[in-house]
Every structure is written in C-alpha cells, then in structure tokens.
Amino acid sequence: MGINFARIIYRTHAFERMFERGITISDVRHVLGTGEIIADYPDDRPYPSCLLLGWRGERPLHVVAAINKDEKEAIVIIAYEPDKTLWESDFRRKK
C-alpha cells in the first residue's frame, strides 16, 4: 500500500486547491504512505504518475502524484475529495 518516498513536492496549483478544500499536508502524506493505488499513468511525463485512494476517518481522498523514483520524490499534482455522484460507492471507479 502507498508509495515509497523520501520527499514530497507540492505543485502550486495542488497546494492552492488543498487549502480551498480543507485538505492538509498531513492528509496528503497519510494518503501517499498508506493509500491504495487505483490507477497508474506510466506514460505521463516527465515522470509516471498514479491516483491513490486513502481515508482520513470517514473522508475519502484522492491524490494524484508523479513519482520520481531516482530521487524518491512524490510530486503532488492534485488532491481532492471524490464526488459521490461521479464515483462508485467504493471511490475506486468512476460511474
């Protein structure tokens, strides 16, 4: 579960949206460390990325992160609470 990383880098857009959505750095770190990878995007550039699903209490969270394996960096692209009207009840698949 989760991804192995030594450092987390936040894109400005991701950090702004996290603030707007009430998602903390601690929330994102938790999802990156313990969440389930529910989609892989191996062709993304400059690094492959993935979508993780994690939980903070009863709150589901999705985090999209690019993974720089050489530097053991997770680059957070976006973090959000999945919309119940767009995702299946397990938040792993879109409707």
BADREN-556443 format. One record per residue: residue number from 1; residue in one letter; x, y, z of N, C-alpha, C, O in turn. Coordinates in pm, whole numbers, plus 32768, in hexadecimal, padded with zeros to 4 digits. Example, Ala and Ser with C-alpha at 12.3 -4.5 7.8 and 13.67 -1.06 7.14 Angstrom:
BADREN-556443
- num|residu|nX|nY|nZ|caX|caY|caZ|cX|cY|cZ|oX|oY|oZ
- 1|A|8527|7DC7|830C|84CE|7E3E|830C|8528|7EB6|830C|8590|7EB4|834E
- 2|S|8505|7F1F|82C4|8557|7F96|82CA|850A|8003|8313|853D|8072|8324
END
This chain:
BADREN-556443
- num|residu|nX|nY|nZ|caX|caY|caZ|cX|cY|cZ|oX|oY|oZ
- 1|M|8054|7F89|8000|8000|8000|8000|8057|807C|8000|80C7|807B|8034
- 2|G|8024|80E5|7FC5|806C|8163|7FC3|80E5|815D|7F67|80FB|80FA|7F21
- 3|I|8131|81C6|7F6A|81AA|81CF|7F19|821F|81F2|7F73|820F|8231|7FDB
- 4|N|8295|81C9|7F48|830F|81E4|7F94|8348|8269|7F66|8362|827C|7EEF
- 5|F|835C|82C5|7FC1|8391|8347|7F9E|83E5|837E|8010|83CE|835D|8084
- 6|A|8446|83D0|7FEE|8498|8413|8053|8470|84A5|8060|8484|84E4|80C8
- 7|R|8437|84D9|7FF4|8414|8568|7FF2|8393|857B|7FA4|8379|8535|7F42
- 8|I|8342|85DA|7FD2|82C7|85FF|7F8B|82D6|868C|7F58|82FE|86E7|7FA2
- 9|I|82B5|869E|7ED9|82B5|8723|7E9B|8225|8741|7E74|81E0|86EC|7E3C
- 10|Y|81F8|87B9|7E92|816F|87E2|7E72|8171|8848|7E02|81B3|88AF|7E0C
- 11|R|812A|882B|7D97|8115|888E|7D2F|80C2|88FF|7D6A|806D|88E7|7DC0
- 12|T|80D9|8979|7D3F|8090|89EC|7D74|7FFA|89D8|7D67|7FB0|89F1|7DC6
- 13|H|7FCD|89AB|7CF4|7F3E|8994|7CDD|7F07|8930|7D43|7E9B|8946|7D7A
- 14|A|7F50|88C4|7D5C|7F22|885F|7DBC|7F16|889C|7E48|7EB3|8885|7E8D
- 15|F|7F7A|88E7|7E70|7F78|8923|7EF5|7F03|8984|7F04|7EC1|8985|7F6C
- 16|E|7EEA|89D6|7E9E|7E79|8A34|7EA2|7DF5|89EA|7EAE|7DA0|8A10|7EFF
- 17|R|7DE3|8980|7E60|7D66|8934|7E63|7D55|88E9|7EE8|7CE6|88DE|7F1B
- 18|M|7DC3|88B7|7F1E|7DBD|8875|7FA1|7D88|88D6|800A|7D31|88B3|8059
- 19|F|7DBC|894F|8009|7D91|89B5|8069|7CFB|89D0|8059|7CB1|89D6|80BC
- 20|E|7CCE|89E2|7FDC|7C40|89FD|7FC0|7BE7|898A|7FEF|7B75|89A1|8019
- 21|R|7C18|890F|7FE7|7BC7|8899|8003|7BD8|8865|8092|7B9C|8800|80B7
- 22|G|7C29|88AA|80E1|7C3C|887F|816A|7C8C|87FE|8177|7C76|87AF|81D3
- 23|I|7CE8|87E8|811A|7D3E|8773|811B|7DC8|879F|814C|7E04|87FA|8113
- 24|T|7DF9|875F|81B3|7E77|8788|81EF|7EEE|873B|81B5|7EDE|86D5|8171
- 25|I|7F64|876E|81D0|7FDF|8728|81AA|7FE2|869F|81EE|800C|863C|81B1
- 26|S|7FB5|869A|826A|7FAF|861B|82B3|7F51|85B9|826E|7F6F|8541|8267
- 27|D|7EE0|85E9|823B|7E82|8594|81F1|7EC6|8557|8177|7EBD|84DF|815F
- 28|V|7F0A|85AB|812A|7F4B|857C|80AF|7FBB|851A|80D0|7FC7|84B3|808E
- 29|R|800C|8539|8133|8078|84DF|815C|803D|8456|8184|8075|83EE|8161
- 30|H|7FCE|8457|81CC|7F8D|83DB|81F5|7F5F|8389|817C|7F76|8310|8176
- 31|V|7F1F|83CB|811B|7EF0|8385|80A3|7F67|834E|8054|7F63|82DC|8027
- 32|L|7FD0|839E|8044|8045|836E|7FFA|8085|82F6|803E|80B4|829A|7FFB
- 33|G|8088|82F5|80C1|80CA|828A|810A|8079|820C|811D|80B0|819F|8128
- 34|T|7FF4|821C|8123|7FA1|81A8|8145|7F33|818A|80DF|7EF2|8122|80E6
- 35|G|7F1F|81E5|8081|7EB0|81D7|8024|7EC5|8168|7FBE|7F30|812D|7FB3
- 36|E|7E5B|814E|7F76|7E5A|80E6|7F0E|7E67|8127|7E85|7E1D|8185|7E65
- 37|I|7EC4|80F6|7E35|7ECF|8127|7DAB|7E5C|80EB|7D5C|7E52|8072|7D4D
- 38|I|7E04|8143|7D28|7D8F|8111|7CDE|7D9B|812A|7C48|7D4A|80F7|7BFB
- 39|A|7DFF|8177|7C1E|7E19|818B|7B8F|7EAB|81B1|7B7C|7EE3|81FF|7BCA
- 40|D|7EE7|817A|7B14|7F71|819B|7AF0|7F72|81E3|7A6B|7F23|81C4|7A11
- 41|Y|7FCB|8244|7A5F|7FDC|828F|79E3|806F|828A|79BD|80B6|82EE|79CC
- 42|P|809E|8217|798C|812E|8204|7973|8168|825B|7905|81E1|826F|7900
- 43|D|8114|828F|78AC|8146|82DE|783D|814A|8374|785A|8175|83C2|7805
- 44|D|811E|839D|78D1|8125|842B|78F5|81B5|845A|78F6|8210|840D|7915
- 45|R|81C9|84D7|78D5|824F|8513|78D0|8253|8590|7926|81ED|85D5|792E
- 46|P|82BE|85B1|7965|8340|8570|7959|834E|84F1|79AD|83B3|84AA|79A0
- 47|Y|82EB|84D3|7A03|82F0|845A|7A55|826A|8412|7A4D|8202|8452|7A3D
- 48|P|826C|838E|7A59|81ED|8347|7A61|81A1|8374|7ADE|81DE|839D|7B41
- 49|S|811C|836C|7AD8|80CD|8397|7B4A|8065|832D|7B6C|8055|82C9|7B25
- 50|C|801F|8345|7BDB|7FB9|82E7|7C06|7F4E|8332|7C56|7F65|83A0|7C88
- 51|L|7EDB|82F2|7C5F|7E6C|8324|7CB0|7E60|82C9|7D28|7E52|824F|7D1A
- 52|L|7E65|8305|7D9F|7E58|82B9|7E1B|7DD6|82DC|7E60|7DA7|834D|7E5B
- 53|L|7D9C|8278|7EA1|7D27|8289|7EF5|7D50|826E|7F85|7D8A|8206|7FA3
- 54|G|7D30|82CC|7FDC|7D4B|82B9|8069|7CD7|82F1|80BB|7C7E|8332|8085
- 55|W|7CDB|82D6|813B|7C6F|8301|8193|7CA8|834C|820A|7D0E|8325|8244
- 56|R|7C64|83B9|822E|7C81|8401|82AA|7BFF|83FB|82F9|7BA4|844B|82E4
- 57|G|7BF9|839B|8354|7B7C|8381|8398|7B17|834D|8334|7B30|82E9|82F0
- 58|E|7AA6|838F|832A|7A3C|8369|82CC|7A4B|83AF|8245|79FC|8397|81EA
- 59|R|7AAD|8405|8238|7ABD|8458|81BF|7B19|8414|815A|7B8E|83FD|8176
- 60|P|7AE3|83F3|80E2|7B38|83BD|8079|7B88|842E|8038|7B55|849D|8028
- 61|L|7C03|8411|8013|7C55|8474|7FCD|7C9C|8432|7F58|7CCC|83C1|7F62
- 62|H|7CA3|847A|7EEA|7CF3|8452|7E77|7D6B|84AF|7E6F|7D60|8528|7E82
- 63|V|7DDE|8475|7E52|7E58|84C3|7E3A|7E94|8490|7DB9|7EA9|8418|7DA8
- 64|V|7EB1|84EC|7D5C|7EFB|84CA|7CE3|7F89|84FC|7CF8|7F9F|8571|7D17
- 65|A|7FE8|84A2|7CE6|8074|84C6|7CFB|80CB|848A|7C8E|80B6|8419|7C63
- 66|A|812D|84D8|7C64|8195|84A7|7C09|8204|846F|7C61|8220|84A4|7CCC
- 67|I|8243|8403|7C34|82A6|83BF|7C85|832E|83C4|7C3E|8341|8389|7BD4
- 68|N|838C|840B|7C7C|8416|840F|7C4D|8461|83A5|7C9E|8492|83C1|7D0C
- 69|K|846A|832D|7C67|84A6|82BD|7CB1|853A|82D5|7CCF|856A|82AD|7D39
- 70|D|8582|8314|7C73|8612|832A|7C88|862C|837E|7D05|868B|8364|7D4F
- 71|E|85D9|83E2|7D1B|85EB|843C|7D8E|858F|841A|7E03|8591|845D|7E6A
- 72|K|853D|83B2|7DF1|84D9|838A|7E56|8481|8400|7E7D|846A|841C|7EF3
- 73|E|844F|8445|7E15|83F8|84B9|7E29|836B|849A|7DFA|8357|845B|7D92
- 74|A|830A|84C7|7E48|827F|84C6|7E20|825A|8557|7E03|8266|85AD|7E5A
- 75|I|822F|8573|7D89|820B|85FA|7D60|8173|8600|7D59|8136|85C8|7CFE
- 76|V|8137|8645|7DBA|80A5|864A|7DC4|806E|86A7|7D59|8090|871D|7D54
- 77|I|801A|8670|7D04|7FDD|86BB|7C97|7F56|86F4|7CC3|7F37|8767|7CA7
- 78|I|7F07|86A2|7D08|7E84|86CE|7D39|7E58|8671|7DAA|7E7E|85FD|7DAF
- 79|A|7E07|86A7|7E03|7DC8|8659|7E6D|7D39|868B|7E7B|7D20|8703|7E7A
- 80|Y|7CDB|862D|7E88|7C4E|8653|7E8F|7BFD|85E6|7ED1|7C28|8573|7EDB
- 81|E|7B86|860B|7EFE|7B25|85AB|7F2E|7AD0|8582|7EB6|7A91|85D7|7E78
- 82|P|7ACD|8500|7E94|7A83|84D7|7E1D|79ED|84F3|7E2B|79B2|84E0|7E95
- 83|D|79B2|8520|7DBE|7925|8542|7DB6|78D3|84C0|7DB3|78E5|846D|7D5A
- 84|K|787A|84B0|7E13|7828|8436|7E1D|77D0|8420|7DA3|77A9|83AF|7D87
- 85|T|77B0|848B|7D59|775C|847C|7CE3|77AC|844B|7C69|7772|841E|7C07
- 86|L|7831|8454|7C70|7885|842D|7BFF|78CD|83A8|7C13|78FA|8369|7BB3
- 87|W|78D8|837E|7C91|7924|8306|7CB3|78CA|829C|7CEF|7866|82BB|7D31
- 88|E|78ED|821D|7CD9|78A7|81AE|7D19|78B4|81BE|7DB0|7906|820D|7DDF
- 89|S|7865|8177|7DFC|7861|8188|7E8E|78E6|8167|7ED2|78FE|8194|7F42
- 90|D|793C|8118|7E90|79C0|80F8|7ECB|7A2B|815E|7EA3|7A9D|8155|7ED2
- 91|F|7A07|81BD|7E4D|7A5E|8229|7E1F|7AD8|81F8|7DD0|7B3B|8240|7DC2
- 92|R|7AD1|817D|7D9E|7B3F|8145|7D4F|7B28|814F|7CB8|7B87|8149|7C69
- 93|R|7AAA|815E|7C90|7A87|8162|7C02|7A20|81CF|7BEA|79C8|81E5|7C3C
- 94|K|7A2D|8213|7B77|79C8|8273|7B50|794C|8229|7B23|7953|81B8|7AF3
- 95|K|78D9|826C|7B33|7859|8231|7B08|784F|8231|7A72|77EB|8203|7A3B
END
